[in-house]
């Protein structure tokens, strides 16, 4: 039998994350409750696969009366610990976003490349308004100017895993956000 150790050190515990997600859900609901209706709900657009856990918890933390619709878009731009400089999956965006208020939900903002391109694509297909909610805002020089309306936590330039964040597909199921120290 092999021993299994959890990699990295805890940056944010599952309890800290849960509390912050509840605060974000409240803030989003307060910001959108006057414009969202049953006939025209706000769309939460989760960028997969990283935002899966965050999006699920954010949605569950919303009041039952919130008028929200959920869509997911599978995008990929990372290999290992760095961006590839290309986004796979952006070309297949459906046209259901025309005339709608969309909130992009993503796990982490670093260079801004993915969020900038997704926001532009949504505006190009006719979205009425595009806002951004990120779990983590990594404080690094931005390639693209992105200012999220809602941020869970600001972090320094660290590579993190857990709570949906991965390293080549591994460690998404960890309940905490952990820092991987590179050798």
Secondary structure as UniProt FT lines:
FT   STRAND          9..12
FT   HELIX           14..32
FT   TURN            33..35
FT   STRAND          42..48
FT   TURN            49..51
FT   HELIX           52..61
FT   TURN            64..65
FT   STRAND          68..74
FT   STRAND          76..79
FT   TURN            80..81
FT   STRAND          82..88
FT   HELIX           90..92
FT   HELIX           95..97
FT   TURN            98..99
FT   STRAND          101..109
FT   HELIX           113..124
FT   TURN            125..126
FT   STRAND          129..138
FT   STRAND          150..155
FT   STRAND          159..162
FT   TURN            163..164
FT   TURN            168..169
FT   TURN            172..173
FT   STRAND          177..180
//
